[in-house]
Amino acid sequence: MPTIILDTDFLSSFLKIGRCDLIPLLYQIEQAVIPIAVHRELAQTDLLPQLLAIPWINVSTVGRSPDETLLQDSTFQTLAACRSNQWE
């Protein structure tokens, strides 16, 4: 089953019209995930109580950023070193 990550604009639109029940039907899912940042943004609105009442939406941390992944990659580090030497 796919993992669906909802962003603030999308989710808040459905919360505002009171039709979050359409999201699982649209994507044919049983669970969805929102990043902590989305939860924080919605916590600053009057939509938070509605969000907390939806049992199939889970707050989760998202994996490492692309920058962090690249910085850990040895091939990328080698390319960066070659590029740096080219300009010396």
N, C-alpha and C positions, 0 to 999 in steps of 0.2 A: 504494500500500500504506500502511495507517495506521501512525502512530508510536505506540507504546505506552510510557508512562512508568510504571515500577513503583515503588511506595513500599516502605518498609522492612518494614512489617507483612506485607504481601502476599508479598513476595519471601522474607522470612525463614521464613514458614510453609512455603513449598514447599521451601526449602533444608533445613529441619529434617526433613522427611519424605523427602527425597531424590527429589523428583518434579518438578523444574523442567522436565523434558521435557514436562509437560502444558501449560505456559503457552503455547508457540507453537501447540499444537494447539487450545487454547481460543480464542485470539484470531486464529488463522490468520495468523500473522506469521512473518517470517524473522529479524527483529531487534527488540530492545527496548532502551530507554534507562533508565538510572538516574541521577538527579542526584548530584552530588558528595556532597551531604549523606547520601544513602542509603549510598553507598560508605563514608563515614566512620563511620557508625553500625554497619555490618556489620563494619568493620575492628576494632571493639572487641569482637567476639565470635569464637567459634571457627568461624563460618560462612564467613569470608573465603576460605579455600582452595577451598571448594566453589564460591563465586561466581566466583573467578578462573578456574576450570576451564570455565566456560560461555562458549563463543565468540560466541554470538549476543546477549549482553548487553553494551552499551556504556555507559561512563560519559561523561556529557555535562553541560555547563552548560546550564541552562534560561534562556530569554530574560529580558528585563527584568521586574522586578516590576510589578504594576499601579500601585503608587505612583509608581514612576519614570516609567511611561508617562503617567500623568495629569499629573505635574509638567512634562512636556515639551509637553503639549497646550495650544495657545493658547486654545482655547475654555474649557477648564477654568480657565486663569489669569484669563480675563475674568470668568467666573462668580465666582471667588474674590474678585476685586477688587470686583465689584458687591456681593457679600455683605458685604465688609468696610466699604464705604462706607455701607451701610444702617445699620450699628450706630454710626456716628459722629454 
